[in-house]
């Protein structure tokens, strides 16, 4: 019953998330529909939305008009020179995707080997590099002109203010009854949650890095859940060891670390998202 309930909850949650995502992101929904109907272009999902849609020739005219026309001309040169190798049946589309990821995401030179492949197939790699160079310079200027206080972005200030408010609530809250202690502990756990979530996000980047027969293994997800479980066990042991002791900080700290840090580190939402991605990429290894 428990397994059936878990699977049913996962299927329902996934379908609900897809429905909400399509409503909130109509452009992405339309993109998915167009690609599913055509089925000929192999889309590079690792690059930003604008470049992904432009290179797949499914960008909206309104969206294209909002961008620098001269800048898009460079990207168009790269697209036109690689259009035949972007087909699903081409054995070179993965190489094109690797070049685009290296240039547009890593902001690195593709290297000698990839440059030789691009030269042999007459791909206009210089146009792609020029596009990224100009775009990065424009993004740098916009970043320096962004709203801030004393050079600190508003988002960072807001985050610090929220954590400070939570810290004040934890420090100065009173009450000895069970409800007051539980509420205070919940706020205390919030202070540890961001660190756990950031660590989980960083570990997720390790997925797909293994080579050979274990390349399907999501090592980042495995490490995150193992580490989260170990920390939870240590915190429970610490709680039991100090069960006879009094004082809020002694009792609440292990519980807050367990719920906040370990809970965010082994968060179910990220786990479900990674499992969904794993099932789509490696259907033969559904465990």
NORDA-V658834 format. One line per field, one symbol per residue. burial: # if it has 16 or more other C-alpha atoms within 10 Angstrom, else .. A space follows every 10 residues. Layout:
burial=???
This chain:
burial=.......... .......... ......#... #......... ####..#... ######..#. .......... .#.######. ###.###... .###.##### ####.....# ...##..#.. ..###.###. ##..#..... .......... .......... ..#..##..# .......... #..####### #######..# #.##..#... .....##### #####.###. ##..#..##. .......... ########## #######..# #..###.#.. .......
